[in-house]
Amino acid sequence: MSIESSAEYIRLEEQFAAHNYHPLPVVVESAEGAWVTDVEGKRYLDALAGYSALNFGHRHPTLIAAAKEQLDKVTLTSRAFHTDQLGPFCEALARLVGKEMVLPMNTGAEAVESALKVSRKWGYDVKGVAEGRARIAVMAGNFHGRTTTIVGFSDDPGARAGFGPFTPGFDRVAYGDLEALADTLTDDHVAVLLEPIQGESGVLIPPPGYLAAVRDLCTSRGVLMIADEIQSGLGRTGTTLACQHEGVEADIYTLGKALGGGIVPVSAVAADREVLGVLTPGTHGSTFGGNPLAAAVGHAVVDLLATGEFQQRATQLGARLAAGVEPLIGKGLDAVRIRGLWAGLDIDPTLMSGRAACSALADKGVLAKDTHGSTIRLAPPLVVTEDDIDHLVEQLTSVLHG
């Protein structure tokens, strides 16, 4: 089939692919580093980076080399057998995040679902909660994926409406409100699930000291703290894990997105042996989880992070981004929230919607994503240059000021 225009690619996608996304009319054909090129040869700065799945940019040479080398060996055996890649990957990742064990999965939603299962099993086997009574506290404004269980404790009507009945056992409390969380927890609670920074909600950063206070509360109540670091982790905010900004160690981390290097889906649950040790053969599994190709790429990702280079880049370039966009508050932006190289920008709704701002940015060669009406998110790859950041700020300023 010979396709001659971006419009034809879009027509085919709209006709044959389910309409569960509303993409901008940009048809990407190739990519390298922080830049992508469409089918008509126009280049764009990728300021979304696959919702942090591309922390190391498109086609990072180290990660591509690891994938190519493994492709010539073996890609899948299932966990019915051992491989030479899984153990070394799990050891490297466990050491990177300071945990004793790793449960490898594929997608972020799978990692969260797995963490929920592990928490319930721990509650019954270790804490001694009566069978069938385990409860988990979650946060208002959360986003942890789109499985039926996860959307059941979402408060986003678009994600939730029309998909019930939902899994019981979850209590939603206000994000950032420690008193509300303390009032919610009972002897039957086994875990608190939260994002250290709420990405889908617009890069919402909790009040200073909140994560540390949640850690203390979980410890005192005998409840596991689950930190969903799927978007916020692996260098995005200037530290390996966003929890580290407050010196907090969660009991369970869920990881994904950047763990696959933008090449293959890789996710993981990381915890100490007392927690992950409740899983025994047959209690959980995944045909593709921990496959040799995923483990090889994931191990290469961990090696990149182990140097600290990317965490430092996120800190330095994030400061440059902040210096560029914060002067726009009151001049087209109502608010700016930045942690590392991750930003939520609230557009003045009288000026334009977030979608309109992203469309205008795309016209100027910058790709970003809106959320919740008037907010846009910026999460450029950690390989961007200072010039790229300056270009991004320049184009955003141009959009806001007409």
ZAPA-213479 format. One record per residue: residue number from 1; residue in one letter; z, y negated, x negated of N, C-alpha, C in turn. Coordinates in pm, whole numbers. Layout:
<nodes>
NUM A Z Y X Z Y X Z Y X
...
</nodes>
This chain:
<nodes>
1 M 0 120 -84 0 0 0 0 -124 -87
2 S -88 -215 -61 -96 -341 -133 -34 -451 -48
3 I 72 -512 -99 141 -619 -26 119 -748 -103
4 E 73 -849 -35 26 -968 -103 118 -1089 -91
5 S 221 -1084 -7 304 -1203 10 447 -1166 42
6 S 538 -1260 16 679 -1238 50 695 -1221 200
7 A 614 -1291 279 625 -1281 425 601 -1138 472
8 E 510 -1067 406 482 -928 446 600 -837 410
9 Y 662 -858 295 781 -780 260 893 -805 362
10 I 911 -929 401 1014 -963 498 983 -900 633
11 R 855 -902 672 815 -841 800 846 -692 801
12 L 815 -623 691 842 -479 684 991 -451 692
13 E 1071 -530 623 1216 -510 626 1271 -533 766
14 E 1224 -639 830 1273 -668 965 1230 -562 1066
15 Q 1115 -499 1041 1067 -397 1135 1134 -262 1115
16 F 1161 -225 990 1204 -88 963 1348 -74 912
17 A 1410 -183 871 1549 -177 825 1641 -230 933
18 A 1757 -165 950 1855 -211 1049 1893 -356 1022
19 H 1917 -432 1128 1943 -575 1116 2091 -605 1100
20 N 2155 -539 1004 2298 -564 982 2322 -671 876
21 Y 2216 -735 829 2227 -851 741 2132 -960 788
22 H 2159 -1082 744 2074 -1197 777 2038 -1269 647
23 P 1951 -1207 566 1924 -1263 434 1840 -1390 438
24 L 1854 -1468 334 1765 -1581 315 1625 -1529 284
25 P 1521 -1604 313 1383 -1557 293 1340 -1561 147
26 V 1413 -1490 62 1382 -1478 -80 1361 -1330 -109
27 V 1247 -1293 -167 1216 -1153 -195 1219 -1132 -346
28 V 1327 -1076 -396 1347 -1059 -540 1265 -941 -590
29 E 1195 -963 -701 1115 -857 -762 1170 -811 -896
30 S 1228 -903 -972 1282 -868 -1103 1399 -958 -1136
31 A 1478 -918 -1235 1597 -996 -1270 1639 -965 -1412
32 E 1703 -1063 -1473 1760 -1045 -1606 1870 -1146 -1626
33 G 1985 -1100 -1672 2096 -1192 -1695 2143 -1256 -1567
34 A 2146 -1388 -1564 2192 -1462 -1447 2078 -1509 -1358
35 W 1955 -1467 -1388 1838 -1518 -1317 1758 -1407 -1253
36 V 1700 -1436 -1136 1611 -1343 -1067 1478 -1413 -1043
37 T 1374 -1332 -1023 1240 -1384 -998 1185 -1320 -872
38 D 1127 -1402 -783 1075 -1347 -659 931 -1298 -677
39 V 875 -1240 -571 743 -1178 -579 631 -1278 -604
40 E 663 -1405 -585 562 -1509 -608 585 -1583 -739
41 G 682 -1532 -820 703 -1587 -953 804 -1699 -964
42 K 871 -1735 -856 972 -1841 -862 1103 -1784 -913
43 R 1168 -1856 -1004 1295 -1812 -1062 1413 -1880 -992
44 Y 1522 -1805 -979 1643 -1854 -914 1764 -1821 -1001
45 L 1858 -1912 -1007 1988 -1883 -1066 2069 -1805 -962
46 D 2114 -1687 -997 2191 -1604 -904 2337 -1646 -910
47 A 2378 -1727 -815 2517 -1775 -812 2604 -1693 -718
48 L 2556 -1576 -678 2634 -1485 -593 2672 -1358 -668
49 A 2578 -1310 -753 2603 -1192 -836 2649 -1071 -755
50 G 2579 -1048 -644 2609 -928 -565 2754 -921 -522
51 Y 2810 -1036 -479 2952 -1042 -439 3043 -989 -550
52 S 3011 -1022 -674 3085 -981 -795 3047 -843 -845
53 A 2950 -779 -785 2903 -650 -838 2827 -667 -968
54 L 2777 -789 -992 2698 -818 -1111 2772 -912 -1204
55 N 2898 -884 -1228 2976 -968 -1319 2911 -980 -1456
56 F 2841 -877 -1500 2780 -875 -1632 2632 -908 -1628
57 G 2590 -962 -1515 2452 -1004 -1500 2361 -888 -1464
58 H 2236 -921 -1441 2136 -821 -1411 2090 -751 -1539
59 R 2090 -618 -1533 2033 -537 -1640 2095 -569 -1776
60 H 2227 -573 -1779 2295 -596 -1907 2252 -485 -2004
61 P 2205 -520 -2124 2146 -418 -2213 2239 -303 -2248
62 T 2368 -332 -2265 2463 -225 -2297 2475 -126 -2181
63 L 2479 -178 -2059 2495 -92 -1942 2366 -16 -1912
64 I 2251 -82 -1929 2123 -13 -1909 2109 100 -2010
65 A 2149 76 -2134 2139 179 -2238 2227 299 -2204
66 A 2349 273 -2154 2438 382 -2117 2378 464 -2002
67 A 2318 396 -1905 2256 466 -1792 2137 549 -1837
68 K 2050 491 -1921 1931 563 -1968 1970 686 -2049
69 E 2070 672 -2133 2113 786 -2213 2164 900 -2125
70 Q 2242 864 -2022 2296 968 -1934 2189 1027 -1844
71 L 2091 948 -1803 1981 999 -1720 1907 1113 -1788
72 D 1905 1112 -1919 1836 1217 -1994 1922 1342 -2015
73 K 2045 1338 -1963 2136 1452 -1982 2167 1522 -1849
74 V 2255 1461 -1769 2291 1516 -1638 2344 1402 -1553
75 T 2307 1400 -1425 2350 1291 -1337 2453 1334 -1234
76 L 2452 1460 -1193 2542 1505 -1087 2569 1654 -1099
77 T 2696 1689 -1087 2735 1830 -1078 2822 1857 -957
78 S 2879 1752 -900 2990 1753 -804 3118 1784 -881
79 R 3231 1762 -818 3360 1786 -885 3397 1932 -884
80 A 3303 2019 -848 3330 2163 -858 3337 2208 -1003
81 F 3287 2121 -1094 3287 2153 -1237 3333 2031 -1315
82 H 3376 2053 -1437 3411 1944 -1527 3283 1889 -1590
83 T 3290 1763 -1636 3181 1707 -1716 3241 1637 -1838
84 D 3156 1607 -1934 3204 1542 -2055 3224 1391 -2038
85 Q 3189 1337 -1919 3198 1194 -1897 3321 1152 -1818
86 L 3368 1236 -1726 3471 1192 -1632 3605 1164 -1699
87 G 3654 1256 -1778 3784 1238 -1842 3792 1113 -1927
88 P 3695 1094 -2019 3699 972 -2101 3691 843 -2019
89 F 3611 843 -1911 3602 724 -1824 3737 697 -1758
90 C 3796 798 -1700 3924 779 -1631 4033 733 -1728
91 E 4034 788 -1847 4134 745 -1946 4114 597 -1981
92 A 3989 558 -2007 3961 420 -2046 3998 322 -1934
93 L 3963 356 -1811 3993 267 -1698 4143 261 -1674
94 A 4211 374 -1680 4356 375 -1659 4426 287 -1762
95 R 4383 297 -1886 4445 215 -1991 4413 66 -1971
96 L 4292 35 -1926 4254 -104 -1905 4342 -171 -1801
97 V 4375 -101 -1692 4452 -162 -1583 4599 -123 -1586
98 G 4640 -49 -1688 4781 -18 -1705 4837 85 -1609
99 K 4755 183 -1573 4800 290 -1484 4782 426 -1550
100 E 4839 529 -1488 4838 662 -1548 4724 750 -1499
101 M 4671 722 -1380 4569 809 -1323 4464 727 -1250
102 V 4346 787 -1235 4235 723 -1164 4174 824 -1069
103 L 4147 780 -947 4071 859 -850 3933 794 -838
104 P 3827 859 -889 3694 798 -884 3627 820 -748
105 M 3569 713 -696 3493 720 -571 3362 647 -591
106 N 3298 605 -484 3165 543 -495 3166 397 -452
107 T 3198 370 -328 3193 234 -276 3334 174 -265
108 G 3337 42 -251 3465 -24 -235 3539 21 -112
109 A 3467 34 -1 3532 79 122 3593 218 105
110 E 3524 305 31 3580 439 3 3709 428 -77
111 A 3712 336 -173 3833 319 -252 3949 275 -164
112 V 3924 181 -74 4030 135 15 4075 246 108
113 E 3980 317 169 4015 430 257 4099 531 180
114 S 4061 557 56 4135 654 -25 4276 605 -54
115 A 4289 475 -83 4422 420 -109 4511 429 15
116 L 4452 409 133 4529 422 257 4578 565 275
117 K 4489 663 250 4528 803 262 4638 838 162
118 V 4621 794 38 4721 823 -65 4855 762 -27
119 S 4853 639 25 4979 573 63 5052 648 174
120 R 4976 695 272 5039 772 379 5097 903 325
121 K 5021 971 242 5070 1098 186 5194 1074 102
122 W 5193 966 22 5311 931 -56 5429 901 36
123 G 5402 832 146 5509 799 239 5577 922 296
124 Y 5497 1024 326 5553 1147 382 5618 1234 274
125 D 5550 1247 159 5596 1342 56 5706 1284 -31
126 V 5702 1155 -58 5795 1095 -154 5900 1009 -84
127 K 5856 917 2 5953 829 68 6029 899 178
128 G 5967 998 240 6036 1074 344 6019 1019 483
129 V 5912 946 509 5882 898 644 5849 1017 734
130 A 5894 1015 858 5867 1124 950 5716 1135 975
131 E 5668 1258 984 5524 1283 1002 5468 1206 1121
132 G 5355 1139 1096 5287 1067 1202 5339 927 1227
133 R 5438 882 1151 5499 751 1177 5465 646 1070
134 A 5392 681 967 5364 588 856 5287 465 905
135 R 5329 348 857 5264 223 892 5228 146 764
136 I 5126 63 774 5080 -16 660 5061 -160 707
137 A 5117 -253 632 5101 -395 663 4975 -447 595
138 V 4895 -523 668 4772 -583 617 4774 -733 647
139 M 4678 -804 592 4679 -950 603 4575 -1003 702
140 A 4609 -1108 773 4510 -1179 855 4402 -1235 762
141 G 4280 -1234 809 4169 -1284 728 4121 -1186 624
142 N 4170 -1062 630 4135 -964 527 3989 -921 536
143 F 3938 -874 423 3811 -803 421 3823 -692 317
144 H 3815 -567 364 3827 -452 275 3710 -355 291
145 G 3610 -392 370 3499 -302 394 3467 -297 543
146 R 3380 -203 579 3333 -200 719 3337 -60 781
147 T 3422 28 731 3442 155 799 3519 131 929
148 T 3521 229 1016 3586 212 1146 3735 181 1130
149 T 3802 253 1040 3944 227 1018 3967 86 968
150 I 3888 43 871 3909 -88 810 3881 -202 907
151 V 3771 -195 982 3744 -304 1076 3845 -304 1189
152 G 3912 -191 1210 4014 -184 1314 4131 -275 1287
153 F 4161 -304 1160 4270 -398 1133 4218 -533 1081
154 S 4088 -557 1100 4030 -689 1073 4055 -780 1193
155 D 4054 -912 1168 4058 -1006 1280 3928 -1085 1290
156 D 3822 -1032 1228 3689 -1092 1236 3615 -1030 1355
157 P 3590 -1107 1460 3525 -1050 1579 3390 -987 1548
158 G 3315 -1045 1456 3184 -990 1423 3193 -852 1360
159 A 3297 -827 1283 3314 -697 1220 3377 -595 1314
160 R 3455 -644 1410 3540 -557 1492 3484 -523 1630
161 A 3420 -621 1693 3382 -605 1833 3281 -492 1853
162 G 3313 -406 1949 3221 -299 1986 3234 -171 1908
163 F 3338 -159 1822 3350 -41 1737 3477 41 1762
164 G 3555 5 1864 3678 80 1893 3649 213 1960
165 P 3749 299 1982 3892 277 1953 3921 285 1803
166 F 4030 221 1763 4060 208 1622 4180 293 1581
167 T 4189 316 1450 4297 394 1392 4429 318 1404
168 P 4532 381 1458 4662 313 1468 4735 312 1334
169 G 4848 242 1332 4936 246 1215 4929 125 1125
170 F 4865 15 1171 4851 -104 1088 4911 -226 1157
171 D 4976 -311 1079 5036 -432 1130 4981 -551 1052
172 R 4918 -645 1122 4856 -760 1056 4951 -879 1056
173 V 4968 -940 938 5055 -1056 923 4977 -1169 856
174 A 5029 -1290 866 4962 -1406 809 4960 -1397 657
175 Y 4843 -1421 599 4828 -1421 453 4902 -1540 394
176 G 4985 -1513 294 5060 -1619 229 5196 -1646 290
177 D 5230 -1577 399 5357 -1599 469 5453 -1485 436
178 L 5537 -1506 338 5628 -1400 292 5730 -1365 399
179 E 5780 -1465 471 5881 -1441 574 5825 -1351 684
180 A 5699 -1375 724 5637 -1293 827 5623 -1149 779
181 L 5588 -1132 653 5576 -996 599 5712 -928 596
182 A 5813 -998 552 5947 -939 546 5996 -898 684
183 D 5966 -979 785 6007 -947 922 5930 -827 978
184 T 5812 -802 927 5727 -694 978 5767 -559 923
185 L 5808 -554 796 5833 -426 730 5951 -353 792
186 T 5931 -223 815 6035 -135 868 6050 -16 775
187 D 6142 72 809 6161 193 728 6038 284 732
188 D 5952 267 832 5832 350 844 5713 295 765
189 H 5726 176 710 5614 121 633 5607 187 496
190 V 5485 221 460 5463 288 331 5388 200 233
191 A 5319 95 282 5240 12 192 5212 -126 252
192 V 5184 -219 163 5130 -350 196 4995 -361 126
193 L 4892 -385 203 4756 -396 149 4713 -542 153
194 L 4673 -595 38 4626 -734 35 4522 -754 -74
195 E 4446 -862 -58 4358 -912 -164 4435 -1021 -239
196 P 4442 -1014 -372 4509 -1121 -446 4446 -1257 -420
197 I 4315 -1257 -394 4241 -1374 -348 4147 -1325 -239
198 Q 4148 -1387 -123 4064 -1340 -13 3921 -1395 -29
199 G 3829 -1306 -67 3694 -1348 -97 3610 -1381 24
200 E 3599 -1287 117 3515 -1307 235 3565 -1423 319
201 S 3693 -1451 313 3749 -1563 389 3718 -1698 326
202 G 3656 -1697 207 3619 -1823 145 3689 -1850 14
203 V 3724 -1743 -60 3797 -1755 -187 3929 -1829 -162
204 L 4009 -1771 -74 4140 -1827 -40 4245 -1779 -140
205 I 4306 -1872 -208 4407 -1842 -309 4545 -1857 -245
206 P 4632 -1757 -256 4763 -1767 -190 4852 -1871 -258
207 P 4960 -1912 -192 5051 -2010 -252 5107 -1959 -385
208 P 5134 -2048 -479 5193 -2004 -606 5322 -1925 -583
209 G 5332 -1814 -653 5451 -1730 -643 5446 -1626 -532
210 Y 5344 -1634 -446 5338 -1543 -331 5322 -1398 -375
211 L 5230 -1372 -467 5207 -1233 -509 5331 -1175 -576
212 A 5398 -1256 -657 5521 -1209 -722 5629 -1180 -618
213 A 5636 -1263 -515 5736 -1241 -410 5704 -1116 -328
214 V 5575 -1092 -303 5535 -969 -233 5573 -847 -318
215 R 5551 -859 -449 5588 -748 -539 5738 -719 -528
216 D 5820 -822 -532 5965 -802 -524 6005 -744 -388
217 L 5939 -792 -282 5971 -743 -147 5935 -596 -135
218 C 5819 -558 -184 5777 -417 -178 5874 -328 -255
219 T 5917 -375 -370 6011 -297 -450 6143 -279 -377
220 S 6193 -386 -319 6325 -379 -253 6321 -295 -126
221 R 6205 -289 -60 6193 -214 64 6137 -74 44
222 G 6107 -37 -78 6052 97 -103 5913 115 -45
223 V 5829 15 -63 5694 13 -7 5593 -7 -120
224 L 5481 62 -114 5379 47 -216 5303 -84 -197
225 M 5274 -151 -306 5189 -270 -303 5048 -229 -346
226 I 4952 -244 -255 4812 -212 -285 4736 -343 -303
227 A 4680 -363 -421 4600 -482 -447 4453 -445 -446
228 D 4380 -502 -352 4235 -480 -346 4170 -578 -443
229 E 4133 -526 -560 4073 -607 -665 3923 -580 -676
230 I 3862 -537 -566 3721 -499 -569 3632 -620 -599
231 Q 3662 -735 -540 3587 -856 -572 3656 -939 -680
232 S 3787 -944 -677 3861 -1035 -765 3883 -979 -905
233 G 3869 -847 -921 3903 -784 -1047 3789 -777 -1146
234 L 3820 -717 -1261 3722 -688 -1367 3660 -816 -1423
235 G 3746 -913 -1450 3706 -1032 -1523 3670 -1152 -1440
236 R 3647 -1137 -1312 3595 -1245 -1229 3681 -1372 -1233
237 T 3812 -1358 -1231 3899 -1476 -1219 3954 -1524 -1353
238 G 3907 -1463 -1463 3955 -1504 -1594 4058 -1410 -1653
239 T 4101 -1313 -1575 4187 -1205 -1623 4124 -1074 -1578
240 T 4168 -963 -1638 4111 -834 -1597 4134 -810 -1449
241 L 4255 -841 -1401 4291 -830 -1261 4348 -963 -1214
242 A 4316 -1002 -1092 4364 -1130 -1041 4516 -1133 -1029
243 C 4578 -1018 -1006 4725 -1013 -998 4792 -1062 -1126
244 Q 4721 -1052 -1236 4780 -1088 -1365 4804 -1239 -1377
245 H 4744 -1319 -1292 4771 -1462 -1295 4917 -1492 -1263
246 E 4981 -1400 -1190 5124 -1418 -1160 5210 -1313 -1230
247 G 5151 -1244 -1326 5227 -1143 -1399 5270 -1026 -1312
248 V 5190 -998 -1208 5225 -895 -1109 5152 -765 -1139
249 E 5224 -656 -1127 5164 -523 -1135 5178 -454 -1000
250 A 5067 -429 -935 5069 -356 -807 5091 -208 -832
251 D 5129 -136 -727 5144 9 -739 5009 79 -737
252 I 4915 22 -660 4781 79 -647 4680 -34 -659
253 Y 4576 -11 -738 4461 -102 -744 4339 -31 -687
254 T 4265 -102 -603 4133 -53 -566 4030 -137 -640
255 L 3935 -68 -701 3834 -132 -786 3696 -87 -742
256 G 3597 -170 -765 3460 -133 -729 3364 -239 -777
257 K 3255 -258 -705 3154 -359 -734 3118 -364 -882
258 A 3180 -453 -962 3143 -469 -1102 3163 -343 -1184
259 L 3243 -249 -1133 3269 -125 -1207 3141 -44 -1226
260 G 3043 -65 -1138 2914 4 -1151 2810 -75 -1227
261 G 2848 -193 -1276 2758 -270 -1359 2632 -317 -1291
262 G 2628 -313 -1158 2506 -348 -1087 2399 -242 -1096
263 I 2436 -123 -1138 2339 -14 -1159 2359 99 -1060
264 V 2481 146 -1047 2514 254 -954 2644 220 -882
265 P 2666 273 -762 2793 249 -694 2906 325 -764
266 V 3007 252 -808 3124 313 -872 3248 242 -819
267 S 3344 317 -771 3471 259 -731 3583 350 -777
268 A 3705 302 -765 3818 383 -812 3947 334 -749
269 V 4041 425 -738 4180 393 -708 4259 423 -835
270 A 4338 327 -880 4419 346 -1000 4566 331 -964
271 A 4647 425 -1009 4791 422 -980 4861 512 -1079
272 D 4994 510 -1075 5069 600 -1161 5075 740 -1099
273 R 5122 834 -1180 5122 975 -1140 5208 1001 -1017
274 E 5317 928 -1002 5405 948 -887 5330 924 -756
275 V 5230 834 -762 5155 799 -642 5031 887 -627
276 L 4941 882 -724 4818 961 -712 4843 1110 -724
277 G 4958 1147 -778 4991 1288 -791 5012 1359 -659
278 V 5021 1283 -547 5038 1350 -417 4908 1419 -373
279 L 4796 1384 -435 4671 1451 -401 4663 1585 -472
280 T 4629 1686 -399 4611 1821 -454 4475 1873 -410
281 P 4424 1979 -473 4290 2029 -438 4274 2050 -287
282 G 4168 1987 -234 4139 2000 -92 4188 1886 -6
283 T 4282 1805 -58 4335 1695 23 4244 1573 22
284 H 4154 1563 -74 4061 1451 -80 3944 1491 -169
285 G 3828 1429 -147 3714 1464 -231 3597 1373 -210
286 S 3495 1393 -293 3371 1316 -285 3266 1388 -368
287 T 3152 1419 -308 3046 1487 -382 2998 1404 -500
288 F 2979 1274 -478 2926 1189 -584 3034 1116 -663
289 G 3157 1111 -613 3263 1038 -682 3288 1095 -820
290 G 3278 1008 -922 3301 1052 -1060 3185 1127 -1120
291 N 3065 1113 -1063 2949 1184 -1120 2921 1134 -1261
292 P 2855 1214 -1343 2838 1178 -1485 2767 1045 -1507
293 L 2666 1013 -1427 2596 887 -1444 2690 770 -1414
294 A 2764 780 -1303 2858 674 -1267 2967 660 -1372
295 A 3017 771 -1422 3123 767 -1523 3074 705 -1653
296 A 2951 735 -1691 2895 678 -1814 2881 527 -1803
297 V 2828 481 -1690 2812 337 -1669 2949 270 -1657
298 G 3039 330 -1578 3172 274 -1562 3248 263 -1693
299 H 3232 363 -1778 3298 361 -1910 3243 246 -1994
300 A 3111 225 -1987 3051 113 -2060 3102 -21 -2009
301 V 3123 -32 -1878 3181 -153 -1819 3321 -177 -1873
302 V 3402 -72 -1876 3539 -85 -1926 3538 -130 -2072
303 D 3446 -75 -2150 3438 -114 -2291 3404 -262 -2307
304 L 3316 -313 -2220 3284 -456 -2224 3407 -541 -2194
305 L 3486 -497 -2096 3604 -574 -2058 3717 -563 -2160
306 A 3719 -454 -2232 3828 -431 -2327 3829 -534 -2440
307 T 3717 -599 -2465 3710 -699 -2571 3774 -831 -2530
308 G 3786 -855 -2400 3839 -981 -2350 3738 -1094 -2345
309 E 3617 -1070 -2394 3515 -1175 -2398 3480 -1228 -2260
310 F 3464 -1138 -2164 3418 -1181 -2033 3529 -1252 -1954
311 Q 3653 -1208 -1975 3763 -1279 -1912 3770 -1423 -1965
312 Q 3749 -1438 -2095 3752 -1572 -2156 3636 -1657 -2106
313 R 3518 -1598 -2091 3403 -1672 -2040 3430 -1719 -1897
314 A 3489 -1633 -1816 3519 -1671 -1678 3614 -1790 -1674
315 T 3712 -1791 -1762 3807 -1902 -1767 3739 -2031 -1810
316 Q 3663 -2025 -1918 3601 -2146 -1973 3490 -2201 -1883
317 L 3404 -2112 -1836 3293 -2157 -1751 3343 -2196 -1613
318 G 3451 -2131 -1567 3510 -2171 -1441 3566 -2312 -1447
319 A 3625 -2346 -1561 3676 -2483 -1578 3561 -2583 -1576
320 R 3448 -2546 -1634 3332 -2634 -1632 3278 -2650 -1490
321 L 3275 -2539 -1415 3231 -2546 -1276 3324 -2635 -1195
322 A 3454 -2618 -1215 3551 -2699 -1141 3533 -2847 -1173
323 A 3511 -2878 -1299 3492 -3018 -1338 3369 -3077 -1273
324 G 3272 -2993 -1242 3150 -3041 -1180 3159 -3058 -1030
325 V 3230 -2968 -963 3230 -2970 -816 3349 -3045 -756
326 E 3460 -3052 -826 3577 -3120 -768 3551 -3269 -740
327 P 3470 -3339 -821 3440 -3480 -786 3358 -3494 -657
328 L 3306 -3382 -603 3228 -3388 -480 3316 -3381 -355
329 I 3448 -3361 -374 3539 -3363 -259 3539 -3504 -198
330 G 3513 -3509 -69 3500 -3637 -2 3360 -3694 -9
331 K 3273 -3625 -82 3134 -3668 -97 3041 -3553 -60
332 G 3073 -3489 52 2995 -3374 98 3075 -3246 102
333 L 3182 -3239 25 3273 -3124 27 3408 -3166 82
334 D 3463 -3084 171 3598 -3109 223 3706 -3049 134
335 A 3674 -2939 68 3773 -2873 -16 3703 -2784 -116
336 V 3770 -2759 -227 3721 -2671 -334 3834 -2580 -377
337 R 3808 -2450 -385 3905 -2353 -435 3838 -2273 -547
338 I 3898 -2275 -665 3836 -2207 -780 3942 -2130 -857
339 R 3911 -2007 -890 3993 -1928 -981 3897 -1854 -1073
340 G 3898 -1892 -1200 3800 -1836 -1292 3660 -1881 -1253
341 L 3567 -1790 -1254 3430 -1823 -1219 3401 -1776 -1076
342 W 3488 -1816 -985 3479 -1778 -844 3523 -1898 -762
343 A 3436 -1945 -674 3467 -2068 -602 3433 -2057 -454
344 G 3517 -2117 -372 3490 -2136 -230 3479 -2286 -204
345 L 3366 -2328 -151 3342 -2470 -127 3326 -2494 22
346 D 3410 -2578 79 3400 -2611 221 3309 -2732 238
347 I 3193 -2709 300 3098 -2817 325 3148 -2902 442
348 D 3132 -3032 432 3161 -3120 545 3075 -3074 663
349 P 3137 -3021 770 3057 -2966 880 2973 -3069 953
350 T 3006 -3197 938 2921 -3300 1000 2793 -3322 920
351 L 2794 -3270 798 2678 -3287 710 2578 -3173 729
352 M 2628 -3051 724 2543 -2933 742 2633 -2810 747
353 S 2575 -2698 790 2647 -2570 790 2638 -2507 652
354 G 2722 -2407 629 2713 -2333 504 2578 -2265 487
355 R 2526 -2210 597 2394 -2147 593 2286 -2247 553
356 A 2291 -2366 611 2192 -2468 579 2203 -2510 432
357 A 2327 -2518 381 2346 -2553 241 2288 -2447 149
358 C 2310 -2319 184 2255 -2210 102 2103 -2207 107
359 S 2047 -2238 223 1902 -2243 236 1844 -2356 150
360 A 1911 -2470 152 1865 -2583 71 1879 -2553 -78
361 L 1987 -2486 -116 2004 -2446 -255 1894 -2350 -299
362 A 1860 -2255 -211 1754 -2160 -244 1621 -2232 -267
363 D 1596 -2334 -187 1474 -2414 -207 1472 -2477 -345
364 K 1591 -2504 -399 1602 -2567 -531 1625 -2464 -642
365 G 1613 -2335 -607 1622 -2232 -709 1761 -2184 -742
366 V 1854 -2192 -647 1991 -2141 -666 2027 -2054 -548
367 L 2078 -1934 -574 2114 -1841 -467 2265 -1837 -449
368 A 2311 -1862 -327 2452 -1856 -293 2464 -1798 -153
369 K 2588 -1778 -104 2609 -1716 26 2715 -1791 104
370 D 2686 -1813 231 2782 -1880 319 2879 -1780 380
371 T 2988 -1830 432 3083 -1748 506 3162 -1839 601
372 H 3195 -1787 717 3279 -1859 813 3227 -2000 842
373 G 3100 -2011 864 3042 -2135 914 3011 -2240 811
374 S 3114 -2305 756 3090 -2420 671 3126 -2397 525
375 T 3156 -2275 487 3198 -2246 350 3088 -2172 276
376 I 3069 -2207 151 2981 -2128 65 3063 -2074 -53
377 R 3021 -1957 -98 3088 -1892 -211 2998 -1895 -333
378 L 3057 -1923 -447 2986 -1919 -574 3055 -1817 -664
379 A 2978 -1723 -713 3031 -1621 -804 2921 -1583 -903
380 P 2878 -1677 -986 2770 -1646 -1079 2812 -1539 -1180
381 P 2717 -1465 -1236 2752 -1366 -1337 2828 -1431 -1452
382 L 2913 -1353 -1517 2993 -1406 -1626 2911 -1430 -1752
383 V 2782 -1397 -1746 2692 -1422 -1859 2619 -1556 -1846
384 V 2648 -1633 -1742 2583 -1764 -1729 2617 -1851 -1850
385 T 2532 -1949 -1875 2555 -2043 -1984 2612 -2174 -1929
386 E 2656 -2259 -2018 2701 -2392 -1976 2587 -2468 -1908
387 D 2467 -2452 -1960 2352 -2519 -1899 2327 -2468 -1758
388 D 2347 -2336 -1737 2332 -2280 -1603 2432 -2342 -1506
389 I 2555 -2356 -1551 2658 -2416 -1466 2622 -2560 -1433
390 D 2577 -2633 -1532 2539 -2772 -1509 2422 -2781 -1412
391 H 2329 -2688 -1424 2215 -2683 -1332 2262 -2656 -1189
392 L 2355 -2563 -1175 2410 -2531 -1044 2476 -2654 -981
393 V 2558 -2724 -1058 2626 -2843 -1006 2525 -2951 -970
394 E 2423 -2966 -1052 2321 -3067 -1026 2248 -3040 -895
395 Q 2213 -2913 -874 2140 -2880 -751 2229 -2890 -628
396 L 2355 -2851 -641 2448 -2866 -529 2467 -3013 -494
397 T 2484 -3096 -594 2498 -3240 -571 2376 -3296 -499
398 S 2259 -3251 -541 2136 -3298 -479 2129 -3257 -332
399 V 2173 -3134 -302 2172 -3087 -163 2268 -3171 -77
400 L 2387 -3196 -129 2487 -3268 -50 2453 -3415 -31
401 H 2383 -3471 -128 2354 -3614 -122 2212 -3644 -77
402 G 2140 -3537 -37 2007 -3556 18 1905 -3600 -83
</nodes>
